[in-house]
């Protein structure tokens, strides 16, 4: 099965995991542009509870520039998302969206190559979390 995510499970607190993910992504040239505390927003807007889930919008500016100048439609697919989700107390799933999975929508061979390079960087970062 071809997944749009790469993921692994870790033991840690949510806040420590966010720091670990941020540091690992930084080592591969990605910065964090946004943070959405999804569980808090869902609670605020619907009064319903979901498991603690954080979405970090990560961007490698060099790869984003190359992708955007190749095909400006890519803007709607940026930034890359990193998700940290609590699956049980002290146990977290760390998930990175694979750019190659998302770029297939545009059917652009040059973007596919850039996305594969981003996949490698994200996989390297995930291994370091």
N, CA, C and O atoms as a MOPAC input file, in Angstrom:
PM7 MOZYME 1SCF
protein

 N      0.84700 1    -1.19200 1     0.00000 1
 C      0.00000 1     0.00000 1     0.00000 1
 C      0.88300 1     1.24400 1     0.00000 1
 O      1.85900 1     1.31200 1     0.74800 1
 N      0.55200 1     2.21100 1    -0.82100 1
 C      1.30100 1     3.44600 1    -0.90000 1
 C      0.65600 1     4.47100 1     0.03500 1
 O     -0.47000 1     4.91200 1    -0.19700 1
 N      1.36400 1     4.83400 1     1.06900 1
 C      0.84600 1     5.76200 1     2.06000 1
 C      1.30800 1     7.18000 1     1.74400 1
 O      2.36100 1     7.38500 1     1.14200 1
 N      0.51000 1     8.14600 1     2.15600 1
 C      0.93800 1     9.52700 1     2.00100 1
 C      1.76600 1     9.99100 1     3.18600 1
 O      2.27500 1    11.11300 1     3.18400 1
 N      1.91000 1     9.13800 1     4.20700 1
 C      2.67600 1     9.47600 1     5.40600 1
 C      3.80100 1     8.48500 1     5.63000 1
 O      3.72700 1     7.32200 1     5.23600 1
 N      4.84500 1     8.98300 1     6.27700 1
 C      5.81900 1     8.10000 1     6.89300 1
 C      5.66500 1     8.33500 1     8.38500 1
 O      5.42800 1     9.46500 1     8.81300 1
 N      5.79400 1     7.30000 1     9.17000 1
 C      5.54800 1     7.48100 1    10.59400 1
 C      6.34000 1     6.50900 1    11.43500 1
 O      6.83600 1     5.48500 1    10.96500 1
 N      6.43700 1     6.87700 1    12.70800 1
 C      7.03100 1     5.99400 1    13.70500 1
 C      6.43500 1     6.33400 1    15.06100 1
 O      5.91500 1     7.43100 1    15.26500 1
 N      6.51300 1     5.40200 1    15.96700 1
 C      6.03300 1     5.62400 1    17.32300 1
 C      7.21800 1     5.86400 1    18.24300 1
 O      8.27900 1     5.25800 1    18.09600 1
 N      7.00700 1     6.77000 1    19.19900 1
 C      8.03800 1     7.07200 1    20.19300 1
 C      7.39100 1     7.14900 1    21.56600 1
 O      6.17900 1     7.31600 1    21.69600 1
 N      8.22100 1     7.02300 1    22.57300 1
 C      7.78400 1     7.23200 1    23.95200 1
 C      8.31900 1     8.58400 1    24.40300 1
 O      9.53000 1     8.80400 1    24.40200 1
 N      7.42900 1     9.48300 1    24.78500 1
 C      7.83200 1    10.81400 1    25.23400 1
 C      6.58600 1    11.59300 1    25.60400 1
 O      5.46600 1    11.10300 1    25.45700 1
 N      6.79000 1    12.81400 1    26.08700 1
 C      5.67000 1    13.71900 1    26.30000 1
 C      5.41000 1    14.46100 1    24.98500 1
 O      6.27800 1    14.52300 1    24.11500 1
 N      4.23700 1    15.00700 1    24.85800 1
 C      3.88000 1    15.73900 1    23.65600 1
 C      4.82900 1    16.91500 1    23.41200 1
 O      5.32600 1    17.08300 1    22.29800 1
 N      5.08100 1    17.71800 1    24.42400 1
 C      5.94400 1    18.89600 1    24.25700 1
 C      7.37600 1    18.50500 1    23.93300 1
 O      8.01000 1    19.14900 1    23.09700 1
 N      7.90600 1    17.46100 1    24.57500 1
 C      9.25800 1    17.00100 1    24.23700 1
 C      9.31200 1    16.49400 1    22.81000 1
 O     10.28600 1    16.73900 1    22.09800 1
 N      8.27600 1    15.79200 1    22.38600 1
 C      8.24000 1    15.26900 1    21.02400 1
 C      8.22400 1    16.41100 1    20.00600 1
 O      8.87200 1    16.32500 1    18.96300 1
 N      7.49200 1    17.46900 1    20.30600 1
 C      7.46100 1    18.63000 1    19.40900 1
 C      8.86600 1    19.21700 1    19.27300 1
 O      9.28900 1    19.57100 1    18.17200 1
 N      9.58500 1    19.31800 1    20.38500 1
 C     10.96200 1    19.81400 1    20.34600 1
 C     11.86200 1    18.88200 1    19.55000 1
 O     12.68900 1    19.33900 1    18.76100 1
 N     11.70700 1    17.57300 1    19.75200 1
 C     12.52000 1    16.59400 1    19.01900 1
 C     12.25600 1    16.67900 1    17.51600 1
 O     13.18600 1    16.65800 1    16.71000 1
 N     10.98200 1    16.77500 1    17.15400 1
 C     10.61300 1    16.87100 1    15.73500 1
 C     11.16700 1    18.15100 1    15.13100 1
 O     11.73000 1    18.13000 1    14.03600 1
 N     11.01200 1    19.25700 1    15.83200 1
 C     11.50500 1    20.55000 1    15.34800 1
 C     13.01200 1    20.49800 1    15.12400 1
 O     13.51100 1    20.96400 1    14.10000 1
 N     13.72800 1    19.93200 1    16.08000 1
 C     15.18700 1    19.82100 1    15.97500 1
 C     15.59800 1    18.91300 1    14.80200 1
 O     16.49900 1    19.25000 1    14.03400 1
 N     14.93000 1    17.76700 1    14.67800 1
 C     15.26100 1    16.82600 1    13.60100 1
 C     14.97500 1    17.43800 1    12.22900 1
 O     15.77200 1    17.28600 1    11.30300 1
 N     13.85300 1    18.12200 1    12.09800 1
 C     13.53400 1    18.77500 1    10.83100 1
 C     14.53400 1    19.88700 1    10.51600 1
 O     14.93800 1    20.05200 1     9.36500 1
 N     14.92500 1    20.63500 1    11.52200 1
 C     15.89900 1    21.70600 1    11.34000 1
 C     17.21000 1    21.15600 1    10.78400 1
 O     17.84800 1    21.79000 1     9.94300 1
 N     17.60600 1    19.98900 1    11.25100 1
 C     18.82900 1    19.35700 1    10.77200 1
 C     18.78300 1    18.99500 1     9.30100 1
 O     19.82100 1    18.77000 1     8.68000 1
 N     17.57400 1    18.93800 1     8.73600 1
 C     17.39500 1    18.64000 1     7.30900 1
 C     16.95700 1    19.86900 1     6.51300 1
 O     16.50800 1    19.75700 1     5.37200 1
 N     17.09600 1    21.04900 1     7.13800 1
 C     16.81500 1    22.29500 1     6.42500 1
 C     15.37300 1    22.77000 1     6.48100 1
 O     15.00300 1    23.69900 1     5.76200 1
 N     14.54500 1    22.15000 1     7.32700 1
 C     13.14200 1    22.54300 1     7.45000 1
 C     12.94900 1    23.41600 1     8.68700 1
 O     13.51000 1    23.14200 1     9.74800 1
 N     12.15600 1    24.46000 1     8.53900 1
 C     11.75200 1    25.27500 1     9.67000 1
 C     10.26300 1    25.09600 1     9.90100 1
 O      9.53200 1    24.68200 1     9.00200 1
 N      9.81900 1    25.40800 1    11.10700 1
 C      8.39800 1    25.30200 1    11.44900 1
 C      7.75100 1    26.66300 1    11.21000 1
 O      8.14400 1    27.66400 1    11.81000 1
 N      6.75800 1    26.68700 1    10.32800 1
 C      6.03800 1    27.92200 1    10.01200 1
 C      4.77300 1    28.08300 1    10.84200 1
 O      4.39700 1    29.19900 1    11.20200 1
 N      4.11600 1    26.96200 1    11.14400 1
 C      2.84300 1    27.02100 1    11.86400 1
 C      2.74800 1    25.88600 1    12.87100 1
 O      3.40400 1    24.85300 1    12.73900 1
 N      1.91900 1    26.10300 1    13.87200 1
 C      1.57900 1    25.05800 1    14.83500 1
 C      0.07800 1    25.14300 1    15.08300 1
 O     -0.45100 1    26.19700 1    15.43700 1
 N     -0.59200 1    24.01900 1    14.89000 1
 C     -2.02300 1    23.93800 1    15.17300 1
 C     -2.22100 1    22.87300 1    16.24100 1
 O     -1.89100 1    21.70500 1    16.03500 1
 N     -2.75700 1    23.28000 1    17.37300 1
 C     -3.13400 1    22.32600 1    18.41300 1
 C     -4.55100 1    21.87500 1    18.06200 1
 O     -5.53700 1    22.43400 1    18.54300 1
 N     -4.62400 1    20.86300 1    17.22400 1
 C     -5.90000 1    20.45100 1    16.65000 1
 C     -6.92000 1    20.08000 1    17.71300 1
 O     -8.08700 1    20.45700 1    17.60800 1
 N     -6.50000 1    19.35300 1    18.72800 1
 C     -7.43700 1    18.93600 1    19.77200 1
 C     -8.03200 1    20.14300 1    20.49700 1
 O     -9.20600 1    20.12700 1    20.86800 1
 N     -7.23400 1    21.18100 1    20.69800 1
 C     -7.73800 1    22.38900 1    21.35300 1
 C     -8.72700 1    23.13200 1    20.45500 1
 O     -9.75700 1    23.61500 1    20.92500 1
 N     -8.41400 1    23.22100 1    19.17500 1
 C     -9.31600 1    23.90800 1    18.23800 1
 C    -10.63800 1    23.16100 1    18.07900 1
 O    -11.70200 1    23.77900 1    18.02600 1
 N    -10.56900 1    21.83300 1    18.00300 1
 C    -11.80000 1    21.04200 1    17.90100 1
 C    -12.65600 1    21.26200 1    19.14700 1
 O    -13.86800 1    21.45400 1    19.04900 1
 N    -12.02400 1    21.23300 1    20.30800 1
 C    -12.74900 1    21.45000 1    21.56600 1
 C    -13.37200 1    22.84500 1    21.58600 1
 O    -14.53600 1    23.01000 1    21.95200 1
 N    -12.58900 1    23.84100 1    21.18900 1
 C    -13.05600 1    25.22800 1    21.18100 1
 C    -14.24100 1    25.43000 1    20.23200 1
 O    -15.19500 1    26.13000 1    20.57100 1
 N    -14.18200 1    24.82600 1    19.06400 1
 C    -15.19100 1    25.06800 1    18.03600 1
 C    -16.39800 1    24.13500 1    18.09700 1
 O    -17.48300 1    24.49800 1    17.64400 1
 N    -16.21600 1    22.92100 1    18.66100 1
 C    -17.31300 1    21.94800 1    18.64600 1
 C    -17.68800 1    21.42000 1    20.03000 1
 O    -18.69700 1    20.73100 1    20.18100 1
 N    -16.87600 1    21.74300 1    21.03900 1
 C    -17.04500 1    21.21800 1    22.39900 1
 C    -16.85900 1    19.69600 1    22.44700 1
 O    -17.31800 1    19.04000 1    23.38200 1
 N    -16.18600 1    19.14400 1    21.43900 1
 C    -15.91800 1    17.70000 1    21.39600 1
 C    -14.44500 1    17.44800 1    21.63600 1
 O    -13.59500 1    18.29500 1    21.36200 1
 N    -14.16200 1    16.26500 1    22.15500 1
 C    -12.79300 1    15.90300 1    22.47700 1
 C    -12.22700 1    14.93100 1    21.45400 1
 O    -12.91100 1    14.01100 1    21.00700 1
 N    -10.96900 1    15.14900 1    21.09100 1
 C    -10.18900 1    14.17300 1    20.32500 1
 C     -8.86400 1    14.00800 1    21.05800 1
 O     -8.52100 1    14.79900 1    21.93700 1
 N     -8.13100 1    12.97400 1    20.68600 1
 C     -6.84200 1    12.75200 1    21.32400 1
 C     -5.90800 1    13.92700 1    21.03100 1
 O     -6.03600 1    14.56700 1    19.98800 1
 N     -4.97300 1    14.21700 1    21.93600 1
 C     -4.03700 1    15.31500 1    21.67400 1
 C     -3.32100 1    15.11500 1    20.33300 1
 O     -2.68200 1    14.09100 1    20.09100 1
 N     -3.44900 1    16.12800 1    19.47600 1
 C     -2.89700 1    16.07800 1    18.12600 1
 C     -2.36400 1    17.45700 1    17.76000 1
 O     -3.09300 1    18.44800 1    17.78800 1
 N     -1.07800 1    17.50300 1    17.41600 1
 C     -0.42400 1    18.74400 1    17.01800 1
 C     -0.03400 1    18.62000 1    15.54500 1
 O      0.51400 1    17.59900 1    15.12800 1
 N     -0.31700 1    19.65500 1    14.76400 1
 C      0.10200 1    19.70200 1    13.36800 1
 C      1.11300 1    20.83800 1    13.22800 1
 O      0.81400 1    21.99500 1    13.52200 1
 N      2.31200 1    20.48600 1    12.77400 1
 C      3.34100 1    21.47600 1    12.51600 1
 C      3.48800 1    21.64300 1    11.00900 1
 O      3.65000 1    20.66100 1    10.28500 1
 N      3.43200 1    22.87000 1    10.54500 1
 C      3.66500 1    23.15700 1     9.13100 1
 C      5.15000 1    23.40700 1     8.93400 1
 O      5.67300 1    24.42200 1     9.39200 1
 N      5.83300 1    22.49300 1     8.25700 1
 C      7.28000 1    22.56900 1     8.07900 1
 C      7.61900 1    22.92800 1     6.64000 1
 O      6.93100 1    22.51600 1     5.70600 1
 N      8.68900 1    23.70200 1     6.47300 1
 C      9.08200 1    24.12500 1     5.13400 1
 C     10.59600 1    24.13900 1     5.00900 1
 O     11.30000 1    24.64800 1     5.88200 1
 N     11.08700 1    23.57600 1     3.91900 1
 C     12.48400 1    23.72900 1     3.53000 1
 C     12.46500 1    24.80700 1     2.45000 1
 O     12.02000 1    24.54900 1     1.33200 1
 N     12.94200 1    26.01000 1     2.76900 1
 C     12.78200 1    27.11900 1     1.82900 1
 C     13.44700 1    26.89100 1     0.47200 1
 O     12.94400 1    27.37400 1    -0.54300 1
 N     14.55500 1    26.17100 1     0.43300 1
 C     15.22900 1    25.91600 1    -0.84500 1
 C     14.38800 1    25.00100 1    -1.72700 1
 O     14.20800 1    25.26200 1    -2.91600 1
 N     13.86900 1    23.91400 1    -1.12400 1
 C     13.02300 1    23.01000 1    -1.89400 1
 C     11.70700 1    23.68300 1    -2.27700 1
 O     11.20600 1    23.48100 1    -3.38400 1
 N     11.14600 1    24.48200 1    -1.36800 1
 C      9.89300 1    25.18500 1    -1.66500 1
 C     10.08900 1    26.15600 1    -2.82800 1
 O      9.22700 1    26.26200 1    -3.70000 1
 N     11.21000 1    26.86000 1    -2.84400 1
 C     11.50800 1    27.78600 1    -3.93700 1
 C     11.60300 1    27.03900 1    -5.26500 1
 O     11.00500 1    27.44800 1    -6.26000 1
 N     12.35800 1    25.94500 1    -5.27100 1
 C     12.50700 1    25.15400 1    -6.49900 1
 C     11.14600 1    24.65200 1    -6.98700 1
 O     10.84300 1    24.71300 1    -8.17900 1
 N     10.34100 1    24.16100 1    -6.06400 1
 C      9.02300 1    23.63700 1    -6.43200 1
 C      8.12300 1    24.75200 1    -6.95100 1
 O      7.44600 1    24.58300 1    -7.96500 1
 N      8.11300 1    25.88100 1    -6.26500 1
 C      7.24000 1    26.98600 1    -6.66300 1
 C      7.62700 1    27.56000 1    -8.02700 1
 O      6.76400 1    27.88900 1    -8.84100 1
 N      8.93500 1    27.67600 1    -8.26400 1
 C      9.35200 1    28.22500 1    -9.55800 1
 C      9.13800 1    27.22000 1   -10.68800 1
 O      9.03800 1    27.61200 1   -11.85100 1
 N      9.06800 1    25.94700 1   -10.36500 1
 C      8.77200 1    24.92600 1   -11.37500 1
 C      7.28800 1    24.91200 1   -11.72300 1
 O      6.91100 1    24.71200 1   -12.87700 1
 N      6.44300 1    25.12800 1   -10.70200 1
 C      4.99300 1    25.06900 1   -10.92000 1
 C      4.32000 1    25.76700 1    -9.73700 1
 O      4.24900 1    25.21000 1    -8.64100 1
 N      3.83500 1    26.96800 1    -9.95900 1
 C      3.27000 1    27.75700 1    -8.85400 1
 C      2.01500 1    27.13800 1    -8.24100 1
 O      1.60800 1    27.54500 1    -7.15300 1
 N      1.39500 1    26.17000 1    -8.90700 1
 C      0.24600 1    25.47600 1    -8.30900 1
 C      0.63300 1    24.71700 1    -7.04300 1
 O     -0.23200 1    24.35200 1    -6.24600 1
 N      1.91100 1    24.48300 1    -6.86200 1
 C      2.38600 1    23.75300 1    -5.68800 1
 C      2.09200 1    24.52700 1    -4.39100 1
 O      2.07900 1    23.93500 1    -3.31200 1
 N      1.86300 1    25.81100 1    -4.48700 1
 C      1.62800 1    26.62300 1    -3.28600 1
 C      0.48600 1    26.08600 1    -2.43200 1
 O      0.52600 1    26.18900 1    -1.20600 1
 N     -0.52200 1    25.51800 1    -3.06700 1
 C     -1.65100 1    24.99600 1    -2.29400 1
 C     -1.31200 1    23.69300 1    -1.57500 1
 O     -2.10000 1    23.21700 1    -0.75800 1
 N     -0.15900 1    23.11800 1    -1.86700 1
 C      0.25500 1    21.87500 1    -1.21800 1
 C      1.35600 1    22.10600 1    -0.17900 1
 O      1.85600 1    21.15300 1     0.41800 1
 N      1.72900 1    23.34900 1     0.03200 1
 C      2.77400 1    23.68300 1     0.99400 1
 C      2.15000 1    24.26800 1     2.24400 1
 O      1.06300 1    24.83500 1     2.13300 1
 N      2.73000 1    24.18300 1     3.40200 1
 C      3.97900 1    23.50100 1     3.71500 1
 C      3.75300 1    22.00300 1     3.93800 1
 O      2.62600 1    21.51200 1     3.87200 1
 N      4.85000 1    21.29500 1     4.20200 1
 C      4.75100 1    19.87300 1     4.56800 1
 C      4.20300 1    19.79400 1     5.98800 1
 O      4.56300 1    20.61200 1     6.83400 1
 N      3.34800 1    18.83500 1     6.25400 1
 C      2.80200 1    18.68600 1     7.59600 1
 C      3.52100 1    17.60300 1     8.36900 1
 O      3.82600 1    16.52800 1     7.85100 1
 N      3.78100 1    17.92100 1     9.62800 1
 C      4.28000 1    16.95400 1    10.59900 1
 C      3.21200 1    16.84800 1    11.68000 1
 O      2.77800 1    17.86300 1    12.22500 1
 N      2.79000 1    15.64500 1    11.98800 1
 C      1.73400 1    15.43400 1    12.97700 1
 C      2.31100 1    14.64800 1    14.14800 1
 O      2.98800 1    13.63600 1    13.96500 1
 N      2.03200 1    15.13500 1    15.34600 1
 C      2.39200 1    14.41300 1    16.56800 1
 C      1.08400 1    14.13100 1    17.27600 1
 O      0.36400 1    15.04800 1    17.67100 1
 N      0.78400 1    12.85300 1    17.43300 1
 C     -0.50800 1    12.42100 1    17.97500 1
 C     -0.27100 1    11.47300 1    19.14600 1
 O      0.51600 1    10.53100 1    19.05200 1
 N     -0.96600 1    11.73800 1    20.24700 1
 C     -0.86100 1    10.83900 1    21.40300 1
 C     -1.72500 1     9.60600 1    21.14400 1
 O     -2.92900 1     9.72400 1    20.91700 1
 N     -1.10400 1     8.41900 1    21.17800 1
 C     -1.86600 1     7.19900 1    20.94100 1
 C     -2.17900 1     6.46400 1    22.24100 1
 O     -3.08800 1     5.63400 1    22.28800 1
 N     -1.42600 1     6.77100 1    23.29000 1
 C     -1.70500 1     6.31200 1    24.64900 1
 C     -0.81400 1     7.14800 1    25.56400 1
 O      0.12700 1     7.78000 1    25.08400 1
 N     -1.08600 1     7.16900 1    26.86200 1
 C     -0.26100 1     8.00100 1    27.74300 1
 C      1.23400 1     7.68700 1    27.57200 1
 O      1.66900 1     6.55200 1    27.76900 1
 N      2.00900 1     8.71800 1    27.20100 1
 C      3.44300 1     8.56600 1    27.02100 1
 C      3.86800 1     7.92500 1    25.70800 1
 O      5.06100 1     7.74200 1    25.46600 1
 N      2.90600 1     7.58200 1    24.86100 1
 C      3.20600 1     6.95000 1    23.56500 1
 C      2.63400 1     7.82300 1    22.44800 1
 O      1.44900 1     8.15800 1    22.45400 1
 N      3.49200 1     8.18700 1    21.49000 1
 C      3.10600 1     9.12000 1    20.44600 1
 C      3.38800 1     8.55300 1    19.06100 1
 O      4.31800 1     7.76800 1    18.87200 1
 N      2.58400 1     8.95700 1    18.11400 1
 C      2.84300 1     8.68000 1    16.70600 1
 C      3.35800 1     9.97700 1    16.09500 1
 O      2.73400 1    11.02900 1    16.23400 1
 N      4.49600 1     9.89600 1    15.42100 1
 C      5.05700 1    11.03800 1    14.70300 1
 C      4.91600 1    10.71300 1    13.22300 1
 O      5.39600 1     9.68000 1    12.75700 1
 N      4.25500 1    11.60100 1    12.48900 1
 C      3.90800 1    11.33700 1    11.09500 1
 C      4.28300 1    12.53800 1    10.23500 1
 O      3.96100 1    13.67900 1    10.56700 1
 N      4.96000 1    12.26800 1     9.13800 1
 C      5.29400 1    13.31700 1     8.18000 1
 C      4.58600 1    12.99900 1     6.87100 1
 O      4.64900 1    11.87300 1     6.37900 1
 N      3.91800 1    13.99300 1     6.31500 1
 C      3.30100 1    13.82500 1     4.99000 1
 C      4.41700 1    13.70000 1     3.95900 1
 O      5.36700 1    14.48300 1     3.96500 1
 N      4.29700 1    12.72500 1     3.08600 1
 C      5.29500 1    12.53400 1     2.03100 1
 C      4.99400 1    13.48300 1     0.87500 1
 O      3.94900 1    13.36800 1     0.23400 1
 N      5.89600 1    14.41200 1     0.60600 1
 C      5.66100 1    15.32400 1    -0.51800 1
 C      5.41100 1    14.58400 1    -1.83200 1
 O      4.61800 1    15.04400 1    -2.65400 1
 N      6.07200 1    13.45300 1    -2.04100 1
 C      5.88000 1    12.73200 1    -3.31100 1
 C      4.43300 1    12.28200 1    -3.48200 1
 O      3.91500 1    12.27300 1    -4.59900 1
 N      3.78500 1    11.91300 1    -2.39600 1
 C      2.38400 1    11.50500 1    -2.47400 1
 C      1.48000 1    12.66300 1    -2.85300 1
 O      0.51500 1    12.49300 1    -3.59900 1
 N      1.79700 1    13.83800 1    -2.33600 1
 C      0.96200 1    15.00400 1    -2.61400 1
 C      1.23900 1    15.58100 1    -4.00200 1
 O      0.31800 1    16.06400 1    -4.66200 1
 N      2.48200 1    15.53700 1    -4.44700 1
 C      2.83400 1    16.12500 1    -5.73500 1
 C      2.28300 1    15.32700 1    -6.91400 1
 O      2.16800 1    15.85800 1    -8.01800 1
 N      1.94500 1    14.07100 1    -6.69600 1
 C      1.37700 1    13.26300 1    -7.77700 1
 C      0.10300 1    13.89800 1    -8.32700 1
 O     -0.24100 1    13.70500 1    -9.49400 1
 N     -0.59100 1    14.65300 1    -7.48400 1
 C     -1.83000 1    15.31400 1    -7.92100 1
 C     -1.59200 1    16.26600 1    -9.08100 1
 O     -2.46300 1    16.45600 1    -9.93000 1
 N     -0.40300 1    16.86500 1    -9.11300 1
 C     -0.12400 1    17.86500 1   -10.14300 1
 C      0.41000 1    17.24700 1   -11.43700 1
 O      0.42900 1    17.91300 1   -12.47200 1
 N      0.84100 1    15.99200 1   -11.39400 1
 C      1.31600 1    15.32300 1   -12.59700 1
 C      2.49900 1    16.00900 1   -13.26300 1
 O      2.58600 1    16.03400 1   -14.49100 1
 N      3.39500 1    16.55500 1   -12.48400 1
 C      4.53600 1    17.31100 1   -12.99200 1
 C      5.81300 1    16.54400 1   -12.64200 1
 O      6.13300 1    16.38200 1   -11.46500 1
 N      6.54000 1    16.07300 1   -13.65300 1
 C      7.72700 1    15.23900 1   -13.43600 1
 C      8.81700 1    15.97300 1   -12.65300 1
 O      9.48300 1    15.36900 1   -11.81300 1
 N      9.00400 1    17.25700 1   -12.91600 1
 C     10.04300 1    18.00900 1   -12.18700 1
 C      9.68600 1    18.10200 1   -10.70900 1
 O     10.55200 1    17.94300 1    -9.84800 1
 N      8.42000 1    18.35900 1   -10.41500 1
 C      7.98900 1    18.40100 1    -9.01400 1
 C      8.14000 1    17.03900 1    -8.35200 1
 O      8.50100 1    16.95300 1    -7.17800 1
 N      7.86900 1    15.99000 1    -9.08900 1
 C      8.00300 1    14.63900 1    -8.52900 1
 C      9.43500 1    14.39200 1    -8.07800 1
 O      9.65900 1    13.81200 1    -7.01600 1
 N     10.39900 1    14.82500 1    -8.87000 1
 C     11.80100 1    14.66200 1    -8.49000 1
 C     12.15800 1    15.45900 1    -7.24900 1
 O     12.85200 1    14.95500 1    -6.36500 1
 N     11.69200 1    16.69700 1    -7.17400 1
 C     11.93700 1    17.51800 1    -5.98100 1
 C     11.27000 1    16.90700 1    -4.75300 1
 O     11.83000 1    16.91800 1    -3.65700 1
 N     10.06900 1    16.37700 1    -4.95300 1
 C      9.33100 1    15.77100 1    -3.84600 1
 C     10.05400 1    14.53600 1    -3.32100 1
 O     10.08100 1    14.29500 1    -2.11400 1
 N     10.63100 1    13.76700 1    -4.21200 1
 C     11.37900 1    12.58400 1    -3.76700 1
 C     12.59100 1    12.99500 1    -2.94300 1
 O     12.93200 1    12.31700 1    -1.97400 1
 N     13.24800 1    14.09000 1    -3.31000 1
 C     14.36600 1    14.60100 1    -2.51600 1
 C     13.88200 1    15.03700 1    -1.13400 1
 O     14.55300 1    14.80400 1    -0.12900 1
 N     12.72300 1    15.66600 1    -1.09500 1
 C     12.14200 1    16.07100 1     0.19400 1
 C     11.76900 1    14.84500 1     1.02900 1
 O     11.95900 1    14.84000 1     2.24500 1
 N     11.23800 1    13.80500 1     0.37600 1
 C     10.90900 1    12.55900 1     1.09400 1
 C     12.13300 1    12.01000 1     1.81700 1
 O     12.04800 1    11.59100 1     2.97200 1
 N     13.26900 1    12.01600 1     1.12900 1
 C     14.51000 1    11.49000 1     1.72200 1
 C     14.89400 1    12.30900 1     2.94300 1
 O     15.25200 1    11.75000 1     3.97900 1
 N     14.82200 1    13.62500 1     2.82800 1
 C     15.16400 1    14.48900 1     3.96400 1
 C     14.21800 1    14.26500 1     5.14100 1
 O     14.64600 1    14.23000 1     6.29400 1
 N     12.93600 1    14.11400 1     4.84000 1
 C     11.96500 1    13.88700 1     5.90700 1
 C     12.17400 1    12.52800 1     6.56700 1
 O     12.06400 1    12.40600 1     7.78700 1
 N     12.47000 1    11.51800 1     5.77700 1
 C     12.73300 1    10.18400 1     6.34300 1
 C     13.96500 1    10.21300 1     7.24000 1
 O     13.99300 1     9.56500 1     8.28600 1
 N     14.98400 1    10.96500 1     6.82900 1
 C     16.18400 1    11.12100 1     7.65000 1
 C     15.83800 1    11.81000 1     8.96300 1
 O     16.28400 1    11.38800 1    10.03000 1
 N     15.03900 1    12.87500 1     8.88100 1
 C     14.63100 1    13.58900 1    10.08200 1
 C     13.80900 1    12.68700 1    11.00500 1
 O     14.00400 1    12.69400 1    12.22000 1
 N     12.89500 1    11.91500 1    10.42700 1
 C     12.04400 1    11.03100 1    11.24000 1
 C     12.88700 1    10.00600 1    11.98500 1
 O     12.59900 1     9.68600 1    13.13800 1
 N     13.90500 1     9.49900 1    11.34800 1
 C     14.78200 1     8.52000 1    12.00200 1
 C     15.51400 1     9.12100 1    13.18300 1
 O     15.91500 1     8.39700 1    14.09400 1
 N     15.69600 1    10.44200 1    13.18700 1
 C     16.41500 1    11.12500 1    14.26400 1
 C     15.51000 1    11.55200 1    15.41300 1
 O     16.00300 1    11.98100 1    16.45600 1
 N     14.21200 1    11.44500 1    15.24100 1
 C     13.26500 1    11.86900 1    16.28900 1
 C     13.34000 1    10.88900 1    17.44500 1
 O     12.63000 1    11.04900 1    18.43800 1

